[in-house]
Amino acid sequence: MTTLAVRGLHVRYGERTVLDDVSFEVGPGEILGFVGANGAGKTTTMRAVLGMVVPDAGDVLVDGAPIDAARRRRIGYMPEERGLYPRMRVGDQLAHLARLHGLDRTAARAAALRWTTRLGVADRLGDPVERLSLGNQQRVQLAAALVHDPDLLVLDEPFSGLDPVAVGVMAAVLREAAARSVPVLFSSHQLDLVQRLCDRVGIIAGGRMVAVGTVDELRADAPVRYRLVSSPLPDGWGRDLPGVVDVVRCPLGIELELADDAPETAATVLRAGVAAATVTEFTRIRPDLTDLYREVIGA
Ligand SMILES: Nc1ncnc2c1ncn2[C@@H]1O[C@H](COP(=O)(O)OP(=O)(O)OP(=O)(O)O)[C@@H](O)[C@H]1O
């Protein structure tokens, strides 16, 4: 069972601070989705975990101890720039990578076959990587990250450019890794996918971790909103009710922001609505990760 902890990472390039006190943890069997705008610092954080970027301050800990070369070899890493040899055959390449991680020849070949089969590219084992489509190269890249049965997965945008079937396969493979207690850290711009797949989400902006938690935990900090659908209500209706912070018109009715999520606050609004109009719907609006992301990033 492995736990990755990143503590207080600072990275500067010249005068520019690229990571500013980045901290988070990924526990055994946990999938952490790492999201943020282009240039926010996701790749730099992952590279620091891999030792490819040396932080100016902070620590990368595995099971509480500073990560060393032996523990780094046990990471399955999918770099953003992808790292396969274009002219080498898929099977040779995967077996070669597995051997670099300590598997013997027979085990390395078996692992290459197993993972290409699981990822639906076993029929391309004899082809040079450059002859595969980009999506299939990406499947091979994931196989390369998995071929040595890693203790920890760090994947930089593994879903970008994949067709919907490949997204499903990739997601299933990550869930299977987590079910084997492997901690999984991956970055993505596909927030719907992150919401579906991840136990927790880390939002990074301008090199700072601005939120980390389950989607429900992130929701706890979001404004409380309700939608009320009814026969027409006078303009500005609701603004003076106790506990109402804001009212805006929406295509179906009105949306109300409440001061808190106490049941009585919502009930007061509903009673006032029923007294003033024919109410056909009164619903709590649960923000999804895209809404929460916008809220946190302030865009
Ligand atoms: N070698 C480098 N030298 C100088 N600046 C760098 C270097 N590598 C990254 N940066 C800068 O660090 C910042 C963070 O980049 P990083 O690649 O970590 O972002 P990211 O969140 O992964 O973005 P994306 O979503 O576009 O992949 C960017 O402003 C980038 O320009």
Ligand as a Chemical Component Dictionary entry (heavy atoms), coordinates in Angstrom:
data_LIG
# 
_chem_comp.id                   LIG 
_chem_comp.type                 NON-POLYMER 
_chem_comp.pdbx_formal_charge   0 
_chem_comp.three_letter_code    LIG 
# 
loop_
_chem_comp_atom.comp_id 
_chem_comp_atom.atom_id 
_chem_comp_atom.alt_atom_id 
_chem_comp_atom.type_symbol 
_chem_comp_atom.charge 
_chem_comp_atom.model_Cartn_x 
_chem_comp_atom.model_Cartn_y 
_chem_comp_atom.model_Cartn_z 
_chem_comp_atom.pdbx_ordinal 
LIG N1  N1  N 0 11.581 24.724 -18.397 1  
LIG C1  C1  C 0 10.830 25.806 -18.154 2  
LIG N2  N2  N 0 11.364 27.036 -18.138 3  
LIG C2  C2  C 0 10.623 28.142 -17.871 4  
LIG N3  N3  N 0 9.296  28.096 -17.608 5  
LIG C3  C3  C 0 8.704  26.901 -17.604 6  
LIG C4  C4  C 0 9.433  25.689 -17.888 7  
LIG N4  N4  N 0 8.561  24.642 -17.796 8  
LIG C5  C5  C 0 7.361  25.185 -17.505 9  
LIG N5  N5  N 0 7.440  26.527 -17.398 10 
LIG C6  C6  C 0 6.349  27.446 -17.049 11 
LIG O1  O1  O 0 5.743  26.978 -15.882 12 
LIG C7  C7  C 0 4.344  27.242 -15.893 13 
LIG C8  C8  C 0 3.613  25.963 -15.565 14 
LIG O2  O2  O 0 3.705  25.085 -16.670 15 
LIG P1  P1  P 0 3.116  23.607 -16.637 16 
LIG O3  O3  O 0 3.566  22.927 -17.888 17 
LIG O4  O4  O 0 3.447  22.975 -15.341 18 
LIG O5  O5  O 0 1.551  23.912 -16.703 19 
LIG P2  P2  P 0 0.331  22.909 -16.932 20 
LIG O6  O6  O 0 -0.639 23.185 -15.831 21 
LIG O7  O7  O 0 0.804  21.500 -17.046 22 
LIG O8  O8  O 0 -0.275 23.433 -18.300 23 
LIG P3  P3  P 0 -1.013 22.658 -19.528 24 
LIG O9  O9  O 0 -2.425 22.440 -19.098 25 
LIG O10 O10 O 0 -0.906 23.662 -20.628 26 
LIG O11 O11 O 0 -0.260 21.399 -19.796 27 
LIG C9  C9  C 0 4.026  27.793 -17.267 28 
LIG O12 O12 O 0 3.897  29.179 -17.162 29 
LIG C10 C10 C 0 5.248  27.441 -18.087 30 
LIG O13 O13 O 0 5.467  28.398 -19.075 31 
# 
loop_
_chem_comp_bond.comp_id 
_chem_comp_bond.atom_id_1 
_chem_comp_bond.atom_id_2 
_chem_comp_bond.value_order 
_chem_comp_bond.pdbx_ordinal 
LIG N1  C1  SING 1  
LIG C1  N2  SING 2  
LIG C1  C4  DOUB 3  
LIG N2  C2  DOUB 4  
LIG C2  N3  SING 5  
LIG N3  C3  DOUB 6  
LIG C3  C4  SING 7  
LIG C3  N5  SING 8  
LIG C4  N4  SING 9  
LIG N4  C5  DOUB 10 
LIG C5  N5  SING 11 
LIG N5  C6  SING 12 
LIG C6  O1  SING 13 
LIG C6  C10 SING 14 
LIG O1  C7  SING 15 
LIG C7  C8  SING 16 
LIG C7  C9  SING 17 
LIG C8  O2  SING 18 
LIG O2  P1  SING 19 
LIG P1  O3  DOUB 20 
LIG P1  O4  SING 21 
LIG P1  O5  SING 22 
LIG O5  P2  SING 23 
LIG P2  O6  DOUB 24 
LIG P2  O7  SING 25 
LIG P2  O8  SING 26 
LIG O8  P3  SING 27 
LIG P3  O9  DOUB 28 
LIG P3  O10 SING 29 
LIG P3  O11 SING 30 
LIG C9  O12 SING 31 
LIG C9  C10 SING 32 
LIG C10 O13 SING 33 
# 
